[in-house]
């Protein structure tokens, strides 16, 4: 019986804190847009045409100082 004198106030304080946190989250917009994150995963982030871009003149693979031959062709 003596433990109930401790457990009941602790449980009440826990419930009050949980309710306050829930109300804070609702008031700060945490639950405004629940579908945004779900659709963000599904949506394609690739920009069309980026894979098909042609290199600029002079930027061919194997030319320049960064090539495997050290610029000596």
Jmol script that loads the backbone (N, CA, C; Angstrom):
load data "model"
ATOM      1  N   UNK A   1       0.815  -1.196   0.000  1.00  0.00           N
ATOM      2  CA  UNK A   1       0.000   0.000   0.000  1.00  0.00           C
ATOM      3  C   UNK A   1       0.860   1.262   0.000  1.00  0.00           C
ATOM      4  N   UNK A   2       1.979   1.177   0.697  1.00  0.00           N
ATOM      5  CA  UNK A   2       2.845   2.351   0.786  1.00  0.00           C
ATOM      6  C   UNK A   2       3.444   2.698  -0.574  1.00  0.00           C
ATOM      7  N   UNK A   3       3.649   1.691  -1.420  1.00  0.00           N
ATOM      8  CA  UNK A   3       4.225   1.972  -2.733  1.00  0.00           C
ATOM      9  C   UNK A   3       3.257   2.740  -3.633  1.00  0.00           C
ATOM     10  N   UNK A   4       1.952   2.592  -3.392  1.00  0.00           N
ATOM     11  CA  UNK A   4       0.966   3.338  -4.186  1.00  0.00           C
ATOM     12  C   UNK A   4       1.066   4.833  -3.930  1.00  0.00           C
ATOM     13  N   UNK A   5       1.488   5.218  -2.730  1.00  0.00           N
ATOM     14  CA  UNK A   5       1.657   6.643  -2.434  1.00  0.00           C
ATOM     15  C   UNK A   5       2.762   7.265  -3.276  1.00  0.00           C
ATOM     16  N   UNK A   6       3.656   6.450  -3.744  1.00  0.00           N
ATOM     17  CA  UNK A   6       4.719   6.929  -4.620  1.00  0.00           C
ATOM     18  C   UNK A   6       4.347   6.739  -6.090  1.00  0.00           C
ATOM     19  N   UNK A   7       3.778   5.600  -6.432  1.00  0.00           N
ATOM     20  CA  UNK A   7       3.521   5.281  -7.835  1.00  0.00           C
ATOM     21  C   UNK A   7       2.409   6.116  -8.462  1.00  0.00           C
ATOM     22  N   UNK A   8       1.368   6.431  -7.711  1.00  0.00           N
ATOM     23  CA  UNK A   8       0.263   7.213  -8.279  1.00  0.00           C
ATOM     24  C   UNK A   8       0.704   8.634  -8.637  1.00  0.00           C
ATOM     25  N   UNK A   9       1.388   9.369  -7.765  1.00  0.00           N
ATOM     26  CA  UNK A   9       1.853  10.701  -8.186  1.00  0.00           C
ATOM     27  C   UNK A   9       2.865  10.643  -9.336  1.00  0.00           C
ATOM     28  N   UNK A  10       3.737   9.637  -9.344  1.00  0.00           N
ATOM     29  CA  UNK A  10       4.702   9.508 -10.446  1.00  0.00           C
ATOM     30  C   UNK A  10       3.965   9.252 -11.747  1.00  0.00           C
ATOM     31  N   UNK A  11       2.946   8.399 -11.737  1.00  0.00           N
ATOM     32  CA  UNK A  11       2.173   8.123 -12.940  1.00  0.00           C
ATOM     33  C   UNK A  11       1.416   9.362 -13.401  1.00  0.00           C
ATOM     34  N   UNK A  12       0.862  10.123 -12.482  1.00  0.00           N
ATOM     35  CA  UNK A  12       0.155  11.353 -12.846  1.00  0.00           C
ATOM     36  C   UNK A  12       1.106  12.378 -13.460  1.00  0.00           C
ATOM     37  N   UNK A  13       2.283  12.517 -12.874  1.00  0.00           N
ATOM     38  CA  UNK A  13       3.274  13.455 -13.420  1.00  0.00           C
ATOM     39  C   UNK A  13       3.714  13.007 -14.815  1.00  0.00           C
ATOM     40  N   UNK A  14       3.913  11.707 -14.988  1.00  0.00           N
ATOM     41  CA  UNK A  14       4.294  11.180 -16.293  1.00  0.00           C
ATOM     42  C   UNK A  14       3.216  11.473 -17.338  1.00  0.00           C
ATOM     43  N   UNK A  15       1.950  11.272 -16.986  1.00  0.00           N
ATOM     44  CA  UNK A  15       0.853  11.543 -17.926  1.00  0.00           C
ATOM     45  C   UNK A  15       0.754  13.024 -18.264  1.00  0.00           C
ATOM     46  N   UNK A  16       0.946  13.873 -17.293  1.00  0.00           N
ATOM     47  CA  UNK A  16       0.887  15.317 -17.539  1.00  0.00           C
ATOM     48  C   UNK A  16       2.020  15.748 -18.460  1.00  0.00           C
ATOM     49  N   UNK A  17       3.228  15.227 -18.222  1.00  0.00           N
ATOM     50  CA  UNK A  17       4.374  15.565 -19.079  1.00  0.00           C
ATOM     51  C   UNK A  17       4.143  15.065 -20.506  1.00  0.00           C
ATOM     52  N   UNK A  18       3.619  13.853 -20.662  1.00  0.00           N
ATOM     53  CA  UNK A  18       3.360  13.301 -21.989  1.00  0.00           C
ATOM     54  C   UNK A  18       2.304  14.132 -22.714  1.00  0.00           C
ATOM     55  N   UNK A  19       1.266  14.554 -22.009  1.00  0.00           N
ATOM     56  CA  UNK A  19       0.223  15.380 -22.621  1.00  0.00           C
ATOM     57  C   UNK A  19       0.776  16.737 -23.034  1.00  0.00           C
ATOM     58  N   UNK A  20       1.614  17.318 -22.191  1.00  0.00           N
ATOM     59  CA  UNK A  20       2.226  18.621 -22.535  1.00  0.00           C
ATOM     60  C   UNK A  20       3.113  18.497 -23.767  1.00  0.00           C
ATOM     61  N   UNK A  21       3.890  17.404 -23.851  1.00  0.00           N
ATOM     62  CA  UNK A  21       4.738  17.205 -25.028  1.00  0.00           C
ATOM     63  C   UNK A  21       3.907  16.998 -26.294  1.00  0.00           C
ATOM     64  N   UNK A  22       2.809  16.281 -26.191  1.00  0.00           N
ATOM     65  CA  UNK A  22       1.928  16.080 -27.335  1.00  0.00           C
ATOM     66  C   UNK A  22       1.332  17.407 -27.793  1.00  0.00           C
ATOM     67  N   UNK A  23       0.846  18.202 -26.863  1.00  0.00           N
ATOM     68  CA  UNK A  23       0.275  19.503 -27.226  1.00  0.00           C
ATOM     69  C   UNK A  23       1.334  20.433 -27.803  1.00  0.00           C
ATOM     70  N   UNK A  24       2.547  20.376 -27.283  1.00  0.00           N
ATOM     71  CA  UNK A  24       3.635  21.193 -27.837  1.00  0.00           C
ATOM     72  C   UNK A  24       3.929  20.797 -29.277  1.00  0.00           C
ATOM     73  N   UNK A  25       3.972  19.496 -29.545  1.00  0.00           N
ATOM     74  CA  UNK A  25       4.250  19.016 -30.896  1.00  0.00           C
ATOM     75  C   UNK A  25       3.143  19.415 -31.864  1.00  0.00           C
ATOM     76  N   UNK A  26       1.906  19.341 -31.426  1.00  0.00           N
ATOM     77  CA  UNK A  26       0.788  19.725 -32.290  1.00  0.00           C
ATOM     78  C   UNK A  26       0.831  21.224 -32.575  1.00  0.00           C
ATOM     79  N   UNK A  27       1.094  22.029 -31.566  1.00  0.00           N
ATOM     80  CA  UNK A  27       1.124  23.486 -31.745  1.00  0.00           C
ATOM     81  C   UNK A  27       2.309  23.949 -32.586  1.00  0.00           C
ATOM     82  N   UNK A  28       3.404  23.196 -32.601  1.00  0.00           N
ATOM     83  CA  UNK A  28       4.576  23.587 -33.379  1.00  0.00           C
ATOM     84  C   UNK A  28       4.590  23.002 -34.776  1.00  0.00           C
ATOM     85  N   UNK A  29       3.507  22.368 -35.193  1.00  0.00           N
ATOM     86  CA  UNK A  29       3.391  21.912 -36.572  1.00  0.00           C
ATOM     87  C   UNK A  29       4.042  20.581 -36.870  1.00  0.00           C
ATOM     88  N   UNK A  30       4.302  19.773 -35.880  1.00  0.00           N
ATOM     89  CA  UNK A  30       4.949  18.487 -36.112  1.00  0.00           C
ATOM     90  C   UNK A  30       4.045  17.520 -36.859  1.00  0.00           C
ATOM     91  N   UNK A  31       2.736  17.709 -36.775  1.00  0.00           N
ATOM     92  CA  UNK A  31       1.799  16.795 -37.411  1.00  0.00           C
ATOM     93  C   UNK A  31       1.066  17.450 -38.581  1.00  0.00           C
ATOM     94  N   UNK A  32       1.573  18.554 -39.112  1.00  0.00           N
ATOM     95  CA  UNK A  32       0.881  19.256 -40.185  1.00  0.00           C
ATOM     96  C   UNK A  32       0.899  18.480 -41.498  1.00  0.00           C
ATOM     97  N   UNK A  33       2.050  17.988 -41.908  1.00  0.00           N
ATOM     98  CA  UNK A  33       2.177  17.331 -43.205  1.00  0.00           C
ATOM     99  C   UNK A  33       2.792  15.955 -43.013  1.00  0.00           C
ATOM    100  N   UNK A  34       1.947  14.965 -42.817  1.00  0.00           N
ATOM    101  CA  UNK A  34       2.430  13.613 -42.572  1.00  0.00           C
ATOM    102  C   UNK A  34       2.816  12.886 -43.851  1.00  0.00           C
ATOM    103  N   UNK A  35       2.337  13.348 -45.003  1.00  0.00           N
ATOM    104  CA  UNK A  35       2.604  12.658 -46.266  1.00  0.00           C
ATOM    105  C   UNK A  35       3.881  13.129 -46.949  1.00  0.00           C
ATOM    106  N   UNK A  36       4.430  14.254 -46.545  1.00  0.00           N
ATOM    107  CA  UNK A  36       5.598  14.812 -47.233  1.00  0.00           C
ATOM    108  C   UNK A  36       6.790  13.862 -47.196  1.00  0.00           C
ATOM    109  N   UNK A  37       7.111  13.338 -46.040  1.00  0.00           N
ATOM    110  CA  UNK A  37       8.276  12.459 -45.930  1.00  0.00           C
ATOM    111  C   UNK A  37       8.051  11.136 -46.651  1.00  0.00           C
ATOM    112  N   UNK A  38       6.820  10.648 -46.661  1.00  0.00           N
ATOM    113  CA  UNK A  38       6.540   9.407 -47.373  1.00  0.00           C
ATOM    114  C   UNK A  38       6.714   9.600 -48.878  1.00  0.00           C
ATOM    115  N   UNK A  39       6.271  10.721 -49.407  1.00  0.00           N
ATOM    116  CA  UNK A  39       6.409  10.976 -50.845  1.00  0.00           C
ATOM    117  C   UNK A  39       7.822  11.384 -51.220  1.00  0.00           C
ATOM    118  N   UNK A  40       8.571  11.959 -50.284  1.00  0.00           N
ATOM    119  CA  UNK A  40       9.943  12.379 -50.575  1.00  0.00           C
ATOM    120  C   UNK A  40      10.801  11.178 -50.941  1.00  0.00           C
ATOM    121  N   UNK A  41      10.550  10.052 -50.320  1.00  0.00           N
ATOM    122  CA  UNK A  41      11.307   8.845 -50.609  1.00  0.00           C
ATOM    123  C   UNK A  41      10.969   8.314 -51.998  1.00  0.00           C
ATOM    124  N   UNK A  42       9.709   8.446 -52.387  1.00  0.00           N
ATOM    125  CA  UNK A  42       9.250   7.892 -53.655  1.00  0.00           C
ATOM    126  C   UNK A  42       9.630   8.783 -54.837  1.00  0.00           C
ATOM    127  N   UNK A  43       9.637  10.086 -54.632  1.00  0.00           N
ATOM    128  CA  UNK A  43       9.882  11.021 -55.733  1.00  0.00           C
ATOM    129  C   UNK A  43      11.313  10.893 -56.242  1.00  0.00           C
ATOM    130  N   UNK A  44      11.473  11.098 -57.532  1.00  0.00           N
ATOM    131  CA  UNK A  44      12.765  10.998 -58.183  1.00  0.00           C
ATOM    132  C   UNK A  44      13.497  12.328 -58.065  1.00  0.00           C
ATOM    133  N   UNK A  45      14.698  12.317 -57.518  1.00  0.00           N
ATOM    134  CA  UNK A  45      15.467  13.541 -57.340  1.00  0.00           C
ATOM    135  C   UNK A  45      16.381  13.848 -58.514  1.00  0.00           C
ATOM    136  N   UNK A  46      16.497  12.936 -59.476  1.00  0.00           N
ATOM    137  CA  UNK A  46      17.392  13.156 -60.596  1.00  0.00           C
ATOM    138  C   UNK A  46      16.875  14.269 -61.496  1.00  0.00           C
ATOM    139  N   UNK A  47      17.791  15.096 -61.958  1.00  0.00           N
ATOM    140  CA  UNK A  47      17.446  16.152 -62.891  1.00  0.00           C
ATOM    141  C   UNK A  47      17.523  15.564 -64.299  1.00  0.00           C
ATOM    142  N   UNK A  48      16.468  15.696 -65.101  1.00  0.00           N
ATOM    143  CA  UNK A  48      16.517  15.118 -66.443  1.00  0.00           C
ATOM    144  C   UNK A  48      17.621  15.746 -67.278  1.00  0.00           C
ATOM    145  N   UNK A  49      18.341  14.917 -68.019  1.00  0.00           N
ATOM    146  CA  UNK A  49      19.376  15.406 -68.914  1.00  0.00           C
ATOM    147  C   UNK A  49      20.762  15.430 -68.322  1.00  0.00           C
ATOM    148  N   UNK A  50      20.913  15.259 -67.057  1.00  0.00           N
ATOM    149  CA  UNK A  50      22.243  15.318 -66.455  1.00  0.00           C
ATOM    150  C   UNK A  50      23.104  14.130 -66.868  1.00  0.00           C
ATOM    151  N   UNK A  51      22.506  12.961 -67.030  1.00  0.00           N
ATOM    152  CA  UNK A  51      23.278  11.795 -67.413  1.00  0.00           C
ATOM    153  C   UNK A  51      23.681  11.851 -68.885  1.00  0.00           C
ATOM    154  N   UNK A  52      22.909  12.553 -69.682  1.00  0.00           N
ATOM    155  CA  UNK A  52      23.153  12.603 -71.120  1.00  0.00           C
ATOM    156  C   UNK A  52      24.011  13.788 -71.551  1.00  0.00           C
ATOM    157  N   UNK A  53      24.492  14.567 -70.580  1.00  0.00           N
ATOM    158  CA  UNK A  53      25.287  15.737 -70.945  1.00  0.00           C
ATOM    159  C   UNK A  53      26.591  15.310 -71.594  1.00  0.00           C
ATOM    160  N   UNK A  54      26.972  16.048 -72.593  1.00  0.00           N
ATOM    161  CA  UNK A  54      28.235  15.772 -73.270  1.00  0.00           C
ATOM    162  C   UNK A  54      29.338  16.565 -72.577  1.00  0.00           C
ATOM    163  N   UNK A  55      30.543  16.015 -72.522  1.00  0.00           N
ATOM    164  CA  UNK A  55      31.638  16.763 -71.888  1.00  0.00           C
ATOM    165  C   UNK A  55      32.010  17.980 -72.724  1.00  0.00           C
ATOM    166  N   UNK A  56      32.521  18.971 -72.055  1.00  0.00           N
ATOM    167  CA  UNK A  56      32.954  20.175 -72.744  1.00  0.00           C
ATOM    168  C   UNK A  56      34.150  19.854 -73.628  1.00  0.00           C
ATOM    169  N   UNK A  57      34.367  20.634 -74.686  1.00  0.00           N
ATOM    170  CA  UNK A  57      35.526  20.384 -75.554  1.00  0.00           C
ATOM    171  C   UNK A  57      36.821  20.434 -74.750  1.00  0.00           C
ATOM    172  N   UNK A  58      37.672  19.434 -74.949  1.00  0.00           N
ATOM    173  CA  UNK A  58      38.938  19.358 -74.231  1.00  0.00           C
ATOM    174  C   UNK A  58      38.845  18.568 -72.949  1.00  0.00           C
ATOM    175  N   UNK A  59      37.641  18.176 -72.538  1.00  0.00           N
ATOM    176  CA  UNK A  59      37.453  17.400 -71.319  1.00  0.00           C
ATOM    177  C   UNK A  59      37.226  15.930 -71.636  1.00  0.00           C
ATOM    178  N   UNK A  60      37.945  15.428 -72.597  1.00  0.00           N
ATOM    179  CA  UNK A  60      37.786  14.020 -72.937  1.00  0.00           C
ATOM    180  C   UNK A  60      38.548  13.173 -71.943  1.00  0.00           C
ATOM    181  N   UNK A  61      38.079  11.992 -71.652  1.00  0.00           N
ATOM    182  CA  UNK A  61      38.800  11.131 -70.709  1.00  0.00           C
ATOM    183  C   UNK A  61      40.194  10.790 -71.234  1.00  0.00           C
ATOM    184  N   UNK A  62      41.174  10.840 -70.345  1.00  0.00           N
ATOM    185  CA  UNK A  62      42.542  10.494 -70.727  1.00  0.00           C
ATOM    186  C   UNK A  62      43.378  11.683 -71.153  1.00  0.00           C
ATOM    187  N   UNK A  63      42.806  12.860 -71.219  1.00  0.00           N
ATOM    188  CA  UNK A  63      43.611  14.018 -71.599  1.00  0.00           C
ATOM    189  C   UNK A  63      43.774  14.931 -70.382  1.00  0.00           C
ATOM    190  N   UNK A  64      44.804  15.688 -70.359  1.00  0.00           N
ATOM    191  CA  UNK A  64      45.034  16.619 -69.266  1.00  0.00           C
ATOM    192  C   UNK A  64      46.027  16.052 -68.273  1.00  0.00           C
ATOM    193  N   UNK A  65      46.295  16.861 -67.234  1.00  0.00           N
ATOM    194  CA  UNK A  65      47.308  16.508 -66.248  1.00  0.00           C
ATOM    195  C   UNK A  65      46.850  15.366 -65.339  1.00  0.00           C
ATOM    196  N   UNK A  66      45.569  15.112 -65.239  1.00  0.00           N
ATOM    197  CA  UNK A  66      45.093  14.089 -64.342  1.00  0.00           C
ATOM    198  C   UNK A  66      44.941  12.736 -65.001  1.00  0.00           C
ATOM    199  N   UNK A  67      45.450  12.583 -66.196  1.00  0.00           N
ATOM    200  CA  UNK A  67      45.264  11.290 -66.882  1.00  0.00           C
ATOM    201  C   UNK A  67      46.245  10.261 -66.358  1.00  0.00           C
ATOM    202  N   UNK A  68      46.054   9.039 -66.770  1.00  0.00           N
ATOM    203  CA  UNK A  68      46.889   7.944 -66.276  1.00  0.00           C
ATOM    204  C   UNK A  68      48.333   8.061 -66.781  1.00  0.00           C
ATOM    205  N   UNK A  69      48.556   8.694 -67.903  1.00  0.00           N
ATOM    206  CA  UNK A  69      49.887   8.818 -68.454  1.00  0.00           C
ATOM    207  C   UNK A  69      50.596  10.060 -67.946  1.00  0.00           C
ATOM    208  N   UNK A  70      49.953  10.819 -67.071  1.00  0.00           N
ATOM    209  CA  UNK A  70      50.588  12.014 -66.528  1.00  0.00           C
ATOM    210  C   UNK A  70      50.650  13.150 -67.516  1.00  0.00           C
ATOM    211  N   UNK A  71      49.796  13.166 -68.524  1.00  0.00           N
ATOM    212  CA  UNK A  71      49.778  14.241 -69.493  1.00  0.00           C
ATOM    213  C   UNK A  71      50.704  13.987 -70.664  1.00  0.00           C
ATOM    214  N   UNK A  72      51.405  12.865 -70.688  1.00  0.00           N
ATOM    215  CA  UNK A  72      52.304  12.545 -71.791  1.00  0.00           C
ATOM    216  C   UNK A  72      51.634  11.507 -72.686  1.00  0.00           C
ATOM    217  N   UNK A  73      51.049  11.937 -73.758  1.00  0.00           N
ATOM    218  CA  UNK A  73      50.367  11.004 -74.664  1.00  0.00           C
ATOM    219  C   UNK A  73      51.219  10.613 -75.804  1.00  0.00           C
TER     220      UNK A  73
END
end "model"
wireframe off; spacefill off
backbone 0.3
color backbone group
